[in-house]
Amino acid sequence: MKSYLIKNSDIMHKGKIFPEGSTIELDEQEASQLSNYLEELKDSSLITDHSSLTNNKEQITKNNKRSK
């Protein structure tokens, strides 16, 4: 599996949303289907784990609600 940077749009892969600018690991067949939205990463040190983004967004939304 290779690592790719997501560009131009958020993508959904296997029921999970990956935001633009995040990284994802895909095999060659999966990458070819999403090639318009991917840029291959050569340096694995750029890889970040965005699995907690969904939980963080939910928490921020809860904190930003206006009170009456």
N, C-alpha and C positions, 0 to 999 in steps of 0.2 A: 504494500500500500504506500502511496505517495501522499505528501501533504500539499494542500492547495489553499490559497488565499481567495476568499469570496469577494467578487467585485461587481459593481453595477446594480446589485439587487440583493435582498434577502432571499434565501432559498429554503425549501423544505425538502428534507431528505430522511426517508424512513420515519415519517411522522413527526420529525423534530425541525423547528425553524432555526436556521443559522443566519445571524445578521451579517450584513455587508461589513467587510473588514475583518471578520473572524477567520479562523483556519479550520480545515476539515481534512480528514484522511479518507481517501477513496481509492478503489482499485481502478485500473485503466478503463474498464467498461463503464463504470459509473461516471468517471471523469469525462469521458467522451460525450456522454449524454448531457452534461452540464457545462461543456467547454466554453460557452459564451459568457459564463459567470465565474470562471476560475482562472487563477494564475498559479502555475506550479511554483512551489517554494523549494529552493535549493538548499537553504540553510535551516536545519531543524531547530535552531535556537530561537527562531521567530515564532514557533508554534506556541499558542496559548490555549488554555482550556476555558471555553465559554459555557460550560455546562451549567454554571450557576447564574447565568444572565437572566433566565426566566424568573427564578426566585427573587433576584434582586429587583427586577422590574415590578413584580407584584408588591414587594415591600415598599418601594418608592411610591407606587400608586396609592397604597394605603395611607402613607404619611402625607401625601399631597392633597387629600380630600379636604374640601372646605367644611367648616362647621357652621351651623346655622346660628 
